[in-house]
Amino acid sequence: MTDLQKVSAAAPVEHVLTLDCPEAPGIVLAVSRFLVEHGSDIIDNQQFGDRRAGHFFMRVHFATSGGENTTQTLRRDFAVEAAPFAMRWHLEPATTRPRVLVMVSRYGHCLNDLLFRTRSGDLPIDVVAVVSNHRDHEALVTWHDIPFFHVPVTAATKTEAEVRLLEIVDSFDADLVVPARYMQVLSDDLCARLAGRTINIHHSFLPSFKGAKPYHQAHDRGVKLVGATAHYVTADLDEGPIIAQEVIGVDHSHTPDDLAAIGRDAESAALARAVRRHCEGRVFVQGRRTVVLR
């Protein structure tokens, strides 16, 4: 059997190509021609042209004939196509599972949800480590056979704690960091170091109900919706580009404890959705907002 026959006989390999660039004629043609020339079959495709910003976004899930160096060959060849359009692009096998480090404090609902969804195969990620400033969830994390790191934080040790966190992130080669109700404000320097790969969750009452007991404040104001927002972390506290939001209707019969419980459901759902969208290559940051190709 010749090398060409071996490649043809190999099982198709699925990849995901994501790209964005200034709007210009011929982008879709160039991508389509590239895929055809490399014997690829498009499984799924989403694209969006932002006319106001003059910018184009695209995500293509495709299958192509497999081989030992298929991914490297595709990347090398697509770089030639991307250059004339000044594309920012990323190409990965569809089976790639991003390495995720989760941060948590004492509220464990988002952590527990992420661990369950990962263990059950619902989220296409590998949780490689959990970092916490408390030991409340050490037993849960250990039960999932995931390394747990207790990194206490005080006003006097905040800088040292962040240095330790970065050491852990680097040692586990984490692709994504998720503060899952981690109740510490990250420094501007840390936000910059982890820019574009840190997803936070907060209740959507912000900025209306800040500080302690936001659900009690919301109850006193008679809110009709409880919600949560998942966003990329920036130096502007809780104001990073939004990836996913969840809202649940409530009424006068709900107590503050009821609102807090409903809020936990909203937070878990919004965070899981944001992590999934990011790890599937569906999220593009455009200034202060995101484009999410679903």
C-alpha positions, 0 to 999 in steps of 0.5 A: 500500500502506498503512502497516499493509499494509507492516508486515504484508508485512515479514519477521518480526523476532525478539527476545529478552525476558528478565525477572525480578521478585518472584513474583506471579500474572499475570506469564506472562499479562501477557507472553503478552497483550503478545506477542499484542497485538503480533502476535508468535509465540513461538519458544522460552520458558523460565521458572523460579519460585524458590519459596525466594527468591520470585522469577521468571525468564523468557526469551522468543524471539519473532518479530513483524511487522517495521518500522523502529521495531519494537524501540523500539515493543516496549520502550516498550510493554513498560515499561508491562506491566513496571512493576506487577510491578517487573520487571528486563527487557531486550529486544533483536533476536535478531541482536544480537551483543554486543561482547566484549573479551578479556584474556589473559596467556601461556596462549593456549588460551582466547583461541584457542578464543574467536577460532576459535568467533567466526570460525567463527560458533559464538559469537554475539559480536564480539571487538572488542579483545584486551588483554594484559600480554604480547606472546605472542599479538599475532601470533595476534590480528593475524591475526584482524584484531582490535586488540591492546593491550599493557598491561604490569602491575607492582606499581608500575603496576597502577593506571595499567594498570587506568585504561588498560584501562577506557579501552580498554573504553569506547573500544570500547563493550564489552558484556562483558569476558572475562579468558581466563586473564589472570593478574592479580588485578583490583582491587576498584574495577575489579571494581565498575566491570565488575560483571555484565559480566566473566566469568573462568575458573579450574580447579576445583581452587580452593580445594583447590590454590592457587598454582603448579603446581595440576595437579602438586598434583592429581597428587600427591593422585591426583585423579579429576576435572579441571574448570573453572569460569566465573563472574562476576568479583567482589571475592571472588577466584574466588568470583563467581556460577557460570555454567558448569562442565566436568569430565573424568574422569582416573586414575592413568595421567595425568601432571601434563602430561596433567592440564594438557592435559585442564584446558585443554580443560575451561577452554576449553569452560566459558568458551565455554559461559559466554560463549554463555549470557551473550550469549544472555541466559540468565543471571540473577544472584540473589545469590551464584548464577545462574539459567541458562535453557537 
